[in-house]
Amino acid sequence: MANTLLVRLVWLWPCLPWLFGWGQAAMQRWQGDAAATWAGQYWRLFSASWVHLNPQHALLNSASLLLVCWLCPQGRRPGLWPLAVLPALLMPLLEPGPFAGASGVAYAWAMWLLLGWRGGLWRWLAIVLLVGKVAWQSAQGSLLAGHPVAHDAHWLGLMLALLLHLGVAARRRQA
């Protein structure tokens, strides 16, 4: 029952960018910032993934999260929960800040989806393309709405999905 509820509630994650908002005021209140977090503003560990630079940024992230939710088989959806939270929790260790947006979560979800495919060669091709896209964007040093993209969040998302996948696979082998 609880697992079924979690599977259904996973659809709420893509809606969070519309709750936290975007723009300068929202960024000041919710963005990831290691110094502010260590100074006691612990809500930033959760909110950093859900506040965005502008409506286009929020729409892009929400659309990618909704697409993965839709494509993700129901049996893999519980894995989306830890991947929705962990990138923002761990980003202050990699990036002092400020940072915002759900792209780290989106890359984690996409990798989780691809690692669960049974597509053989197509699965590995899609994974190589996803990792290649992140590598190419990282090498370009891209900007979004005039702000540097936190590429570490993208890499973190990919790595967290891989670690979760390996952990689940090891647990299944033991059972």
HELIX and SHEET records of a PDB file:
HELIX    1   1 ALA A    2  LEU A    9  1                                   8    
HELIX    2   2 VAL A   10  CYS A   15  5                                   6    
HELIX    3   3 LEU A   16  PHE A   20  1                                   5    
HELIX    4   4 GLN A   24  TRP A   30  1                                   7    
HELIX    5   5 ALA A   34  TRP A   38  1                                   5    
HELIX    6   6 ARG A   44  SER A   47  1                                   4    
HELIX    7   7 PRO A   55  LEU A   71  1                                  17    
HELIX    8   8 GLN A   74  GLY A   79  5                                   6    
HELIX    9   9 LEU A   80  LEU A   94  1                                  15    
HELIX   10  10 SER A  103  GLY A  116  1                                  14    
HELIX   11  11 LEU A  121  GLN A  140  1                                  20    
HELIX   12  12 HIS A  151  GLN A  174  1                                  24    
SHEET    1   A 2 LEU A 143  LEU A 144  0                                        
SHEET    2   A 2 HIS A 147  PRO A 148 -1                                        
END                                                                             
